[in-house]
Amino acid sequence: MNRSWNRRDALKAIGITAAGVMIPNGAYADLVPQPIEFPDDTALRQIDKPVTAIVAGAGNRGNVYASYSERNPSALKIVGFAEPIPFRSKRFADRYKISAERQFKTWEDIFKVKKFADAVIITTPDALHYGPAMAALEMGYDLLLEKPIAQSWQQCSDIMNLAIRKDRIVAICHVLRYAPFFRKMKEIVDSGVLGKMVSIQLMEPVEHIHMSHSFVRGNWRNSRESNPMLLAKSCHDLDLLLWLTNKHCTRIGSFGSLTWFRKENAPQGSTDRCTGGCAVEATCPYSALKIYYRNRSWLHHMDLPAEGDKGPAILDQLKNGPYGRCVYHCDNDVVDHQVVSMQFEDGITANFNMEAHTSYAGRRIRIMGTEGDLIGDERDLLVSNFKTDMVARWNVDEHAATASGHGGGDYGLAYAFAQAVSQHNPAPLSTTISSAMESHLMAFRAEEARAEGTTKAVGEAR
Ligand SMILES: NC(=O)c1ccc[n+]([C@@H]2O[C@H](COP(=O)([O-])OP(=O)(O)OC[C@H]3O[C@@H](n4cnc5c(N)ncnc54)[C@H](O)[C@@H]3O)[C@@H](O)[C@H]2O)c1
């Protein structure tokens, strides 16, 4: 029998321990009075029977969501998957004990057999979201769908309309909305302590090595093969702006380009691969030998043996795979810096900057209100009140120990999704497809504006 869960149960289920989430100094308590709460606590129930799910694409993200089934087996059980790379397929089948008849090579195969689970988790590459999403909805599955929804506005609309027609739950993986840091920020904004919202500045410092890994050498380097940067990376940011303002975006403009990771900037003596005798390898910040082999970092997209010395396998991948390529000799075209200017209802303005050339990561945000302002960097929140001159600080590490990526957002979403599917009710989710449509429309419009050198009306998202 279902029963409402208390906050402690819920935090445990997503791997967040919350230790006294009030602002420590009692004098400031009225400024930020509330602890972290789920958007709609009354929507949470004990899950009596785990939600069963099939993973389409057992790569990095597929494994992240599947691993939630190990943390909370009473909420989620993985019962099948599709993955074309044999190494990944075997690793996934072994870890989640998937029977042979429920191991598939490609997403199409999942839908050739009778429906055998509650949901499909779609973590295939960006260009392979539309096909599995439409097929899964046709067969009556609920969906956990990685962002971006799809590669065009028409495709996004098709998925949305089919979800409505089939009455299915579609959660989009805008995971930051489930992270304690951003939950707290939203709570502060909604509490009214900043007065009427006037404007927001949001910056995403991608960090230069992350840029080189994902957007120069890696999966999201080419806008035709995946998506423009604004969809591939920054749809999270447009989503955050909509969520925080709680208003529609009316007009948008954008500038940006690929300044640095181009052939004409290749240093003299550089070679097509870092392993090819490059004359500047020892001093290049983007040396693949340094990043992957010597520092053993950013290895999560490489298929490496679980045990023993990984060195020979890394070297082999650098000699033959995408991550060994010189950053100045790749087939990349996505921007390394972009600004987006937005007008929201009620005169609220926002500016967003995506910056690849930074030594640091972690979104920087400033929210300006008529009675106070907020400054955040994914660790600390500083809230100032103009009337009292008081400043309150809230630090995520002091108040919430998170057990998953994206500041705890990954498991937060997995938990909310399991809740929603088990109850046949989207209420526990704050990132249903209908909530995600407008941020995607903003991204498509901003890209048109950037290409045409104009500004664009954003219009209706449905
Ligand atoms: N929510 C987030 O913050 C976040 C973060 C990173 C990536 N993503 C998104 O998640 C998705 C997956 O990214 P990733 O980092 O896991 O990439 P990945 O390359 O590690 O995983 C994708 C997997 O899909 C498999 N695949 C390819 N073709 C397939 C097919 N026909 N059928 C089934 N599987 C197939 C690949 O072999 C690979 O293992 C992308 O859309 C990406 O943009 C979201």
The ligand as an SDF file (V2000), in Angstrom:
LIG
                    3D

 44 48  0  0  0  0  0  0  0  0999 V2000
   21.9820   15.3000  -19.1430 N   0  0  0  0  0  0  0  0  0  0  0  0
   23.2530   15.6060  -19.2830 C   0  0  0  0  0  0  0  0  0  0  0  0
   23.7780   16.4460  -18.5740 O   0  0  0  0  0  0  0  0  0  0  0  0
   24.0840   14.9120  -20.3250 C   0  0  0  0  0  0  0  0  0  0  0  0
   25.4630   14.7990  -20.1660 C   0  0  0  0  0  0  0  0  0  0  0  0
   26.1870   14.1420  -21.1600 C   0  0  0  0  0  0  0  0  0  0  0  0
   25.5420   13.6400  -22.2720 C   0  0  0  0  0  0  0  0  0  0  0  0
   24.1990   13.7760  -22.4220 N   0  0  0  0  0  0  0  0  0  0  0  0
   23.4690   13.2250  -23.5750 C   0  0  0  0  0  0  0  0  0  0  0  0
   23.3190   11.8260  -23.3630 O   0  0  0  0  0  0  0  0  0  0  0  0
   23.3790   11.1210  -24.6100 C   0  0  0  0  0  0  0  0  0  0  0  0
   24.4400   10.0360  -24.5220 C   0  0  0  0  0  0  0  0  0  0  0  0
   25.7050   10.6250  -24.2250 O   0  0  0  0  0  0  0  0  0  0  0  0
   26.8980    9.7390  -23.6430 P   0  0  0  0  0  0  0  0  0  0  0  0
   27.8920   10.6700  -23.0660 O   0  0  0  0  0  0  0  0  0  0  0  0
   26.3690    8.6480  -22.8040 O   0  0  0  0  0  0  0  0  0  0  0  0
   27.4950    9.1390  -24.9910 O   0  0  0  0  0  0  0  0  0  0  0  0
   28.1520    7.7140  -25.1900 P   0  0  0  0  0  0  0  0  0  0  0  0
   28.7740    7.7380  -26.5270 O   0  0  0  0  0  0  0  0  0  0  0  0
   29.0030    7.3790  -24.0230 O   0  0  0  0  0  0  0  0  0  0  0  0
   26.9060    6.7120  -25.1710 O   0  0  0  0  0  0  0  0  0  0  0  0
   26.0330    6.5270  -26.2550 C   0  0  0  0  0  0  0  0  0  0  0  0
   25.9200    5.0310  -26.5020 C   0  0  0  0  0  0  0  0  0  0  0  0
   24.9500    4.7780  -27.5070 O   0  0  0  0  0  0  0  0  0  0  0  0
   25.4240    3.6880  -28.2770 C   0  0  0  0  0  0  0  0  0  0  0  0
   24.7530    3.5990  -29.5610 N   0  0  0  0  0  0  0  0  0  0  0  0
   25.1470    4.1010  -30.7710 C   0  0  0  0  0  0  0  0  0  0  0  0
   24.3040    3.7280  -31.7340 N   0  0  0  0  0  0  0  0  0  0  0  0
   23.3330    2.9800  -31.1360 C   0  0  0  0  0  0  0  0  0  0  0  0
   22.1790    2.2980  -31.6150 C   0  0  0  0  0  0  0  0  0  0  0  0
   21.8530    2.3080  -32.9250 N   0  0  0  0  0  0  0  0  0  0  0  0
   21.4010    1.6200  -30.7410 N   0  0  0  0  0  0  0  0  0  0  0  0
   21.7260    1.5880  -29.4140 C   0  0  0  0  0  0  0  0  0  0  0  0
   22.8170    2.2070  -28.9050 N   0  0  0  0  0  0  0  0  0  0  0  0
   23.6140    2.8960  -29.7600 C   0  0  0  0  0  0  0  0  0  0  0  0
   26.9040    3.9730  -28.4020 C   0  0  0  0  0  0  0  0  0  0  0  0
   27.6420    2.8360  -28.8090 O   0  0  0  0  0  0  0  0  0  0  0  0
   27.2420    4.4390  -27.0000 C   0  0  0  0  0  0  0  0  0  0  0  0
   27.6580    3.3850  -26.1690 O   0  0  0  0  0  0  0  0  0  0  0  0
   23.6590   12.1830  -25.6630 C   0  0  0  0  0  0  0  0  0  0  0  0
   22.4670   12.5620  -26.2820 O   0  0  0  0  0  0  0  0  0  0  0  0
   24.2190   13.3440  -24.8730 C   0  0  0  0  0  0  0  0  0  0  0  0
   24.0270   14.6030  -25.4750 O   0  0  0  0  0  0  0  0  0  0  0  0
   23.4660   14.4040  -21.4490 C   0  0  0  0  0  0  0  0  0  0  0  0
  1  2  1  0
  2  3  2  0
  2  4  1  0
  4  5  1  0
  4 44  2  0
  5  6  2  0
  6  7  1  0
  7  8  2  0
  8  9  1  0
  8 44  1  0
  9 10  1  0
  9 42  1  0
 10 11  1  0
 11 12  1  0
 11 40  1  0
 12 13  1  0
 13 14  1  0
 14 15  2  0
 14 16  1  0
 14 17  1  0
 17 18  1  0
 18 19  2  0
 18 20  1  0
 18 21  1  0
 21 22  1  0
 22 23  1  0
 23 24  1  0
 23 38  1  0
 24 25  1  0
 25 26  1  0
 25 36  1  0
 26 27  1  0
 26 35  1  0
 27 28  2  0
 28 29  1  0
 29 30  1  0
 29 35  2  0
 30 31  1  0
 30 32  2  0
 32 33  1  0
 33 34  2  0
 34 35  1  0
 36 37  1  0
 36 38  1  0
 38 39  1  0
 40 41  1  0
 40 42  1  0
 42 43  1  0
M  CHG  2   8   1  16  -1
M  END
$$$$
